[in-house]
Amino acid sequence: MSRVSVRGVRGSTLLEVAIALGVMAMCGLGLMSTQLGLVRHAQLAAARERAAFAADAMAEAARAAGATPAATNRWQALTASIVPEGRLTMSSVGGDASVASVSWTATPLGAASGSTAVSWVAPCLDATARAGRACVALAFLR
């Protein structure tokens, strides 16, 4: 082989290594983005779970024999500590049917933690949740 062809081969190997490192870096960034998305959605699911627990506890307190306003007031006060800025309301929809709903501040699911965009959340049955708040509603019979 001549000297010119050997030099050309060495340069192309370095280029291949640089391309491979670039592809690996992009895959690593994609993996980190996926993991961050999973964490955000897990936090959202945990908040929904805690809100459903508070609504269920309120429904059980209302259904219990001899339920007092103190018991329902207790769960309304505890809801603020269970979910961020949580508000628990109970409304009668007619007859023995009632709805216990919990609304809380929805966390943004954007790429940055300072993002103001809020993900789509399902509205409550009684539509009392305003924009930027997530809601869980539970219907029950007294």
Residue frames as qw, qx, qy, qz and C-alpha x, y, z in Angstrom:
[[0.000, 0.887, 0.462, 0.000, 0.00, 0.00, 0.00],
 [0.370, 0.511, -0.045, 0.775, 1.10, 3.51, -0.61],
 [0.235, -0.150, -0.497, 0.822, 1.47, 6.11, 2.09],
 [0.292, -0.102, -0.131, -0.942, -1.50, 8.16, 0.84],
 [0.640, -0.274, -0.580, -0.423, -4.04, 5.32, 1.19],
 [0.532, -0.237, -0.686, 0.435, -2.94, 4.53, 4.78],
 [0.043, -0.057, -0.283, 0.956, -3.49, 8.11, 5.90],
 [0.464, -0.170, -0.342, -0.799, -7.04, 8.12, 4.43],
 [0.651, -0.286, -0.699, -0.072, -7.98, 5.00, 6.41],
 [0.373, -0.186, -0.579, 0.701, -6.81, 6.49, 9.73],
 [0.154, -0.017, 0.058, -0.986, -8.92, 9.61, 9.27],
 [0.583, -0.222, -0.489, -0.610, -12.11, 7.70, 8.48],
 [0.574, -0.256, -0.740, 0.240, -11.76, 5.58, 11.64],
 [0.153, -0.145, -0.414, 0.886, -11.65, 8.72, 13.77],
 [0.378, -0.072, -0.217, -0.897, -14.76, 10.00, 12.03],
 [0.626, -0.235, -0.695, -0.264, -16.57, 6.70, 12.71],
 [0.432, -0.247, -0.669, 0.552, -15.71, 6.91, 16.41],
 [0.064, 0.076, 0.175, -0.980, -16.97, 10.51, 16.61],
 [0.529, -0.147, -0.431, -0.716, -20.26, 9.52, 14.94],
 [0.612, -0.250, -0.748, 0.048, -20.66, 6.54, 17.30],
 [0.263, -0.202, -0.541, 0.773, -20.08, 8.77, 20.34],
 [0.265, -0.016, -0.074, -0.961, -22.65, 11.26, 19.02],
 [0.619, -0.210, -0.603, -0.458, -25.23, 8.48, 18.58],
 [0.533, -0.250, -0.723, 0.360, -24.52, 7.17, 22.09],
 [0.066, -0.101, -0.336, 0.934, -24.92, 10.67, 23.55],
 [0.453, -0.107, -0.281, -0.839, -28.28, 11.12, 21.82],
 [0.653, -0.243, -0.702, -0.149, -29.47, 7.73, 23.12],
 [0.390, -0.188, -0.625, 0.650, -28.38, 8.69, 26.64],
 [0.160, 0.024, 0.115, -0.980, -30.31, 11.97, 26.45],
 [0.584, -0.163, -0.497, -0.621, -33.38, 10.12, 25.18],
 [0.599, -0.233, -0.745, 0.178, -33.14, 7.65, 28.06],
 [0.186, -0.150, -0.476, 0.846, -32.86, 10.46, 30.62],
 [0.352, -0.058, -0.148, -0.922, -35.88, 12.21, 29.10],
 [0.641, -0.217, -0.657, -0.332, -37.89, 9.00, 29.32],
 [0.486, -0.225, -0.701, 0.471, -36.95, 8.49, 32.95],
 [0.015, 0.082, 0.269, -0.960, -37.91, 12.07, 33.85],
 [0.505, -0.126, -0.378, -0.766, -41.27, 11.62, 32.10],
 [0.628, -0.239, -0.740, -0.024, -41.90, 8.43, 34.06],
 [0.300, -0.186, -0.581, 0.734, -41.16, 10.21, 37.34],
 [0.231, -0.004, 0.014, -0.973, -43.54, 13.07, 36.50],
 [0.624, -0.167, -0.505, -0.572, -46.37, 10.70, 35.60],
 [0.558, -0.210, -0.755, 0.274, -45.74, 8.63, 38.73],
 [0.089, -0.119, -0.425, 0.893, -46.08, 11.79, 40.84],
 [0.437, -0.055, -0.220, -0.870, -49.34, 12.66, 39.07],
 [0.661, -0.188, -0.685, -0.240, -50.69, 9.14, 39.67],
 [0.407, -0.174, -0.693, 0.569, -49.70, 9.34, 43.34],
 [0.147, 0.047, 0.208, -0.966, -51.54, 12.65, 43.74],
 [0.595, -0.112, -0.428, -0.671, -54.65, 11.16, 42.10],
 [0.604, -0.168, -0.771, 0.109, -54.41, 8.16, 44.43],
 [0.207, -0.154, -0.568, 0.781, -54.21, 10.36, 47.53],
 [0.336, 0.006, -0.038, -0.941, -57.13, 12.48, 46.29],
 [0.650, -0.151, -0.612, -0.425, -59.24, 9.39, 45.66],
 [0.467, -0.171, -0.756, 0.425, -58.38, 8.22, 49.19],
 [0.027, 0.110, 0.360, -0.926, -59.56, 11.53, 50.66],
 [0.518, -0.044, -0.290, -0.804, -62.80, 11.45, 48.65],
 [0.645, -0.153, -0.739, -0.118, -63.43, 7.85, 49.74],
 [0.311, -0.151, -0.674, 0.653, -62.76, 8.73, 53.38],
 [0.250, 0.046, 0.125, -0.959, -65.22, 11.60, 53.14],
 [0.629, -0.086, -0.506, -0.584, -67.84, 9.32, 51.60],
 [0.574, -0.164, -0.778, 0.196, -67.31, 6.74, 54.34],
 [0.106, -0.115, -0.511, 0.845, -67.59, 9.41, 57.02],
 [0.425, 0.011, -0.094, -0.900, -70.84, 10.65, 55.47],
 [0.681, -0.081, -0.620, -0.380, -72.24, 7.12, 55.19],
 [0.315, 0.017, -0.827, 0.465, -71.33, 6.08, 58.73],
 [0.406, -0.679, -0.596, -0.141, -74.19, 5.82, 61.17],
 [0.424, -0.840, -0.212, 0.264, -74.35, 8.97, 63.22],
 [0.594, 0.265, 0.084, 0.755, -71.88, 10.87, 61.05],
 [0.221, -0.825, -0.265, 0.447, -71.19, 14.27, 62.54],
 [0.387, 0.912, -0.024, 0.132, -70.13, 17.49, 60.85],
 [0.388, -0.791, 0.459, 0.110, -66.93, 17.26, 62.90],
 [0.758, -0.068, 0.592, 0.265, -65.90, 14.12, 61.00],
 [0.595, 0.671, 0.334, 0.291, -66.50, 15.71, 57.61],
 [0.000, 0.987, -0.152, 0.060, -64.76, 18.92, 58.71],
 [0.629, -0.556, 0.497, 0.220, -61.79, 16.84, 59.83],
 [0.726, 0.202, 0.536, 0.382, -61.40, 15.28, 56.38],
 [0.351, 0.897, 0.174, 0.207, -61.82, 18.64, 54.69],
 [0.248, -0.914, 0.317, 0.049, -58.97, 20.00, 56.82],
 [0.699, -0.337, 0.576, 0.259, -56.75, 16.95, 56.20],
 [0.734, 0.562, 0.340, 0.174, -57.20, 17.13, 52.43],
 [0.185, 0.963, -0.192, 0.041, -55.00, 20.22, 52.22],
 [0.352, -0.673, 0.647, 0.061, -52.11, 18.20, 53.66],
 [0.790, 0.083, 0.603, 0.068, -52.80, 15.10, 51.56],
 [0.589, 0.502, 0.402, 0.490, -52.70, 16.83, 48.16],
 [0.311, -0.077, -0.017, 0.947, -51.23, 20.27, 47.29],
 [0.252, 0.075, 0.048, -0.964, -53.81, 22.98, 48.01],
 [0.154, -0.245, -0.933, -0.212, -56.48, 20.30, 48.25],
 [0.421, -0.028, 0.196, -0.885, -60.14, 21.22, 48.56],
 [0.045, -0.198, -0.978, -0.037, -62.70, 18.59, 49.45],
 [0.440, 0.021, 0.060, -0.896, -66.36, 19.31, 48.77],
 [0.124, 0.237, 0.963, -0.023, -69.47, 17.21, 49.11],
 [0.388, 0.124, -0.091, -0.909, -72.70, 17.95, 47.29],
 [0.515, 0.257, 0.771, -0.273, -76.04, 16.24, 47.10],
 [0.094, 0.124, -0.636, -0.756, -77.28, 15.36, 43.63],
 [0.645, -0.113, -0.223, -0.722, -80.75, 14.27, 44.66],
 [0.903, -0.223, -0.308, -0.199, -82.28, 11.65, 46.86],
 [0.809, -0.542, 0.161, 0.159, -79.67, 9.62, 48.69],
 [0.793, 0.340, 0.079, 0.499, -76.99, 10.23, 46.05],
 [0.226, -0.935, 0.124, 0.242, -74.07, 12.52, 46.80],
 [0.752, 0.524, -0.133, 0.376, -70.73, 13.38, 45.23],
 [0.557, -0.737, 0.143, 0.354, -67.48, 13.86, 47.12],
 [0.677, 0.653, -0.002, 0.339, -64.92, 15.72, 44.99],
 [0.584, -0.618, 0.124, 0.511, -61.33, 16.68, 45.66],
 [0.548, 0.791, 0.009, 0.271, -59.54, 19.31, 43.61],
 [0.634, -0.587, 0.146, 0.482, -55.88, 20.23, 43.92],
 [0.149, 0.836, -0.336, -0.407, -53.23, 22.24, 42.13],
 [0.934, 0.326, 0.117, 0.092, -52.23, 20.35, 39.00],
 [0.485, -0.590, 0.417, 0.493, -48.50, 19.97, 38.49],
 [0.509, 0.709, -0.290, -0.392, -47.10, 20.85, 35.07],
 [0.894, -0.030, 0.417, 0.157, -45.85, 17.94, 32.98],
 [0.488, 0.856, -0.173, -0.024, -43.74, 20.07, 30.67],
 [0.810, 0.305, -0.311, 0.392, -40.06, 19.47, 29.97],
 [0.250, 0.384, -0.431, 0.777, -38.88, 22.12, 32.44],
 [0.301, -0.429, -0.746, 0.410, -39.91, 22.30, 36.07],
 [0.001, 0.396, 0.199, -0.896, -40.69, 26.02, 35.65],
 [0.050, -0.210, -0.698, -0.682, -43.05, 25.37, 32.75],
 [0.359, 0.114, 0.348, -0.858, -46.47, 26.95, 33.04],
 [0.592, 0.055, -0.557, -0.580, -48.22, 24.52, 30.69],
 [0.532, -0.154, 0.695, -0.459, -50.50, 22.16, 32.57],
 [0.016, 0.005, -0.946, -0.323, -51.40, 18.77, 31.22],
 [0.542, -0.247, -0.398, -0.698, -54.96, 17.93, 30.27],
 [0.081, 0.003, 0.869, -0.488, -56.98, 16.79, 33.26],
 [0.213, -0.452, -0.797, -0.339, -60.46, 15.33, 33.27],
 [0.262, -0.404, 0.124, -0.868, -63.06, 17.69, 34.73],
 [0.162, 0.066, 0.844, -0.507, -65.09, 16.77, 37.79],
 [0.027, 0.491, 0.851, 0.184, -68.67, 15.71, 37.52],
 [0.067, -0.848, -0.457, 0.260, -69.93, 18.93, 39.09],
 [0.501, 0.603, 0.148, 0.603, -67.42, 21.04, 37.07],
 [0.355, -0.929, -0.084, 0.058, -66.25, 23.06, 40.06],
 [0.702, -0.334, 0.225, 0.588, -62.54, 22.71, 39.30],
 [0.281, 0.920, -0.064, -0.266, -61.10, 25.77, 37.60],
 [0.735, 0.602, -0.256, 0.180, -58.20, 25.84, 35.16],
 [0.221, 0.620, -0.622, 0.423, -54.88, 24.68, 36.57],
 [0.503, -0.306, 0.646, -0.486, -56.53, 22.31, 39.05],
 [0.366, 0.046, -0.901, -0.229, -56.97, 18.57, 38.81],
 [0.601, -0.191, 0.258, -0.732, -60.03, 16.87, 40.23],
 [0.222, -0.038, -0.974, -0.039, -61.31, 13.49, 41.40],
 [0.568, -0.175, 0.098, -0.798, -65.01, 12.89, 42.06],
 [0.126, -0.024, -0.987, 0.097, -66.64, 9.95, 43.80],
 [0.576, -0.269, -0.215, -0.741, -70.40, 9.33, 43.74],
 [0.173, -0.020, -0.930, 0.323, -71.96, 7.43, 46.64],
 [0.500, -0.539, -0.484, -0.474, -75.28, 6.68, 48.33],
 [0.187, -0.443, 0.536, -0.694, -75.97, 7.68, 51.92]]
